[in-house]
Amino acid sequence: MIDQKILPASSNMREFERFLESPYEIGVFLDLHIAQLKNVNRMAKKAGKKMIYHVDLIQGIKSDEYATEYICQEFKPYGLISTKTGVIQKAKQKGVVAVQRVFLLDSHALEKSLKLVEKTRPDYIEVLPGAMPWMITEVKERVGVPIFAGGLIRTKEEVENALNAGATAITTSKTDLWH
């Protein structure tokens, strides 16, 4: 169980280097090119950090079960995030923390996402946008899976609202919220 309330999300090397210097142990990497993965992984391990990679956003590799197996075997990540069922199932099979990302755009998307979560039983759900505390509460009550809130969280008050609504942690690339 992750007990870190903020999960710094890096979308470039400058943000990643800031994460490496932070007191946080676990971080998320978004928008990564496959050629950078080896170096990023090496740097994280050297700094004693655990990485969660967003498989759908790794450029140069298809986000499917085969890519997931490759990433798990080659880089041994702490966790993987994806919107795709096959990625979540393979990550769980490989003993990697599996985070199902869901976009709550409307009632139809909510119901479809909840059915998907029931099928995959991920370790965590990342709910986007995370700036809707009432949805965090509803999703948590309906599926009983710990939730990360991400997307459109811009202030400390919104962080607190998401956590108070039941989110386990906040994923954010907004570096001023990393403190």
C-alpha positions as MATLAB code, in Angstrom:
seq = 'MIDQKILPASSNMREFERFLESPYEIGVFLDLHIAQLKNVNRMAKKAGKKMIYHVDLIQGIKSDEYATEYICQEFKPYGLISTKTGVIQKAKQKGVVAVQRVFLLDSHALEKSLKLVEKTRPDYIEVLPGAMPWMITEVKERVGVPIFAGGLIRTKEEVENALNAGATAITTSKTDLWH';
ca = [
       0.000    0.000    0.000;
       1.370    3.374   -1.020;
       1.399    5.773    1.923;
       2.808    8.742   -0.009;
       0.111   11.430   -0.456;
       1.701   13.175   -3.463;
       3.005   11.195   -6.437;
       5.130   13.615   -8.465;
       4.485   13.105  -12.179;
       7.275   14.062  -14.578;
       6.682   14.720  -18.244;
      10.242   15.750  -19.097;
      13.788   15.287  -17.828;
      13.873   18.622  -15.962;
      10.832   17.627  -13.890;
      12.246   14.139  -13.409;
      15.511   15.581  -12.058;
      13.474   17.716   -9.621;
      11.676   14.562   -8.504;
      15.018   12.798   -7.969;
      16.053   15.628   -5.630;
      12.728   15.516   -3.742;
      12.072   13.581   -0.543;
       9.468   11.444   -2.335;
      10.262    7.771   -2.899;
       7.692    7.012   -5.617;
       7.205    9.001   -8.807;
       5.335    8.750  -12.087;
       6.840    9.321  -15.530;
       4.568   10.512  -18.339;
       5.432   11.237  -21.989;
       8.619    9.214  -22.206;
      10.409    8.021  -25.320;
      11.398    4.351  -25.262;
      15.038    5.348  -25.842;
      14.988    7.313  -22.545;
      13.596    4.490  -20.445;
      16.925    2.804  -19.713;
      18.567    6.042  -18.547;
      15.541    7.175  -16.530;
      15.347    3.779  -14.850;
      19.070    3.814  -14.036;
      18.877    7.337  -12.589;
      15.840    6.458  -10.459;
      17.473    3.320   -9.052;
      20.689    5.228   -8.295;
      18.645    7.822   -6.367;
      16.720    5.111   -4.492;
      13.431    6.010   -6.201;
      10.608    3.747   -7.341;
       9.030    4.531  -10.706;
       5.552    4.086  -12.080;
       5.566    4.388  -15.876;
       2.521    5.341  -17.914;
       2.679    2.660  -20.602;
       0.172    4.420  -22.894;
       2.445    7.473  -23.028;
       5.746    5.729  -23.782;
       6.502    6.766  -27.347;
       8.045    4.230  -29.691;
       6.358    1.172  -28.215;
       2.799   -0.108  -28.486;
       0.930   -0.155  -25.185;
      -0.085   -3.807  -25.092;
       0.670   -6.976  -23.145;
       3.921   -7.606  -25.049;
       5.282   -4.147  -24.323;
       4.216   -4.559  -20.707;
       6.057   -7.852  -20.425;
       9.169   -6.290  -21.995;
       9.093   -3.277  -19.663;
       8.567   -5.491  -16.609;
      11.397   -7.874  -17.516;
      13.866   -5.284  -18.757;
      13.304   -2.392  -16.314;
      11.508   -3.916  -13.307;
       9.344   -0.863  -12.589;
       7.542   -0.373   -9.308;
       4.305    0.124  -11.202;
       2.593    0.755  -14.523;
      -0.367    2.967  -15.434;
      -2.639    2.286  -18.385;
      -6.168    2.645  -19.681;
      -5.857   -0.782  -21.311;
      -7.109   -4.030  -19.828;
      -4.303   -6.192  -21.241;
      -1.604   -3.933  -19.797;
      -3.201   -3.990  -16.332;
      -3.628   -7.766  -16.377;
      -0.034   -8.368  -17.540;
       1.366   -5.942  -14.935;
      -0.502   -7.806  -12.194;
       0.736  -11.144  -13.562;
       4.314   -9.811  -13.420;
       3.924   -8.627   -9.807;
       4.068   -4.936  -10.699;
       1.691   -2.395   -9.139;
      -1.113   -1.987  -11.690;
      -2.877    1.373  -11.958;
      -5.978    1.558  -14.164;
      -6.425    5.098  -15.493;
     -10.047    6.133  -16.023;
     -11.438    9.319  -17.536;
     -14.725   10.408  -15.999;
     -16.167   12.409  -18.865;
     -19.842   11.623  -18.322;
     -22.184    9.017  -16.775;
     -21.593    6.569  -19.633;
     -17.803    6.794  -19.200;
     -18.237    6.287  -15.447;
     -20.274    3.101  -15.880;
     -17.962    1.733  -18.570;
     -14.911    2.475  -16.389;
     -16.428    0.792  -13.346;
     -17.141   -2.364  -15.371;
     -13.568   -2.319  -16.646;
     -12.202   -1.980  -13.100;
     -14.355   -4.896  -11.930;
     -12.855   -6.991  -14.732;
      -9.187   -6.041  -14.236;
      -9.158   -5.562  -10.421;
      -6.150   -3.214  -10.515;
      -4.180   -2.353   -7.399;
      -5.168    1.308   -7.827;
      -7.399    3.432  -10.036;
      -6.230    6.813  -11.273;
      -9.343    8.981  -11.638;
      -9.191   11.914  -14.043;
     -10.066   14.660  -13.567;
      -9.166   14.441   -9.903;
     -10.610   17.865   -9.081;
     -14.072   16.330   -8.567;
     -14.090   15.057   -4.968;
     -17.686   13.782   -5.149;
     -16.688   11.419   -7.976;
     -13.696   10.125   -6.015;
     -16.037    9.237   -3.152;
     -18.556    7.544   -5.469;
     -15.951    5.509   -7.373;
     -14.244    4.379   -4.176;
     -17.551    3.307   -2.623;
     -18.647    1.431   -5.744;
     -15.455   -0.533   -6.484;
     -13.480   -0.559   -3.236;
     -10.145   -0.048   -5.014;
      -7.736    2.628   -3.700;
      -7.769    5.774   -5.823;
      -5.176    8.179   -7.148;
      -6.651   11.523   -8.172;
      -5.011   13.193  -11.151;
      -5.710   15.895  -13.665;
      -6.772   19.497  -13.123;
      -5.710   19.604   -9.486;
      -4.147   23.053   -9.269;
      -4.207   24.161   -5.631;
      -3.369   22.807   -2.182;
      -7.066   23.092   -1.348;
      -7.932   20.813   -4.284;
      -5.286   18.332   -3.082;
      -6.866   18.347    0.383;
     -10.383   18.005   -1.071;
      -9.356   14.955   -3.115;
      -7.624   13.321   -0.151;
     -10.576   14.077    2.145;
     -12.902   12.543   -0.458;
     -11.020    9.254   -0.176;
      -8.106    9.451   -2.615;
      -5.052    7.541   -1.430;
      -2.721    9.900   -3.303;
      -2.587   12.695   -5.854;
      -0.662   12.342   -9.123;
       0.466   15.758  -10.253;
       2.964   17.327  -12.611;
       2.370   20.714  -10.971;
       5.745   20.977   -9.226;
       4.627   23.607   -6.699;
       2.235   20.979   -5.265;
       5.135   18.585   -4.657;
       5.895   20.334   -1.358;
];
